[in-house]
Amino acid sequence: MHHRIFVETEPFPQVRPRICRNGNFDPSSKKKKYLGFLIKNQWKEGVLDGIPVELILRFYMPIPKSLSKKKKELLVGTPHIKKIDIDNLVKSTMDSMIGIVYKDDSIVWKVLTEKFYSKNSGIEILILY
């Protein structure tokens, strides 16, 4: 089976936890909870557990506002090769799906990822199980 989810939000990276008095603090935890909420609104299959899951993740990155209209048009659909690193985008997205799509992300055996410039920021998630 497969399921497609598209979330209209700007992709964000997993950042390193910061150490504070009460232990570790994940600065991206609020964003991950919000992304999880948006995913949950489109995922009605229940929490997957004990079956192999494959993910295809496409990150649609914003085009810099400082560019001319012509340069913006030329960038649409081209590979995004600037910062944010793709592995950090994958980590934050997969973490957001824990407890919603799957019990634990260890059941994910394959991840294919792409990162493009787009007029509309978003994350496309294809879940194959």
C-alpha positions, 0 to 999 in steps of 0.5 A: 500500500502507499499513501501521499501526504503534502504539507504546506510548510517551510521545511526545517532542519533538525538542529543539535540539542542544546544543553540547559539546566534541566537536561537537553533541549531540542530547539526544533521540538515545537516545529516538529510537533506542528509538522506532526499535527499537519501530518496527522490530519492527512494520515488516517491509517493508524500507527504502523508497527512491525512492517517495513516502511519506505519513504520518499521525501520531497522538500520544496524549498523557498526561493530567496526573495532578494532575487529578480522575478526572472531569476526566481522563475529560472530556479523553480524546479531546479535542485536546491544545493544551498544550506539546509542539509538534506539529512537534517531535513529528513531527520526532522520530518521522520521524527515528526511522524513518530507516534503518528505514522509509525511507532518507531522510525527504525521500521523505515528501511529505505528513504529517497529524498529530493530537495527543489526550489519552489514557489510554494514551500512544502514537504511531500511524503510518500509512505509505502508499506 
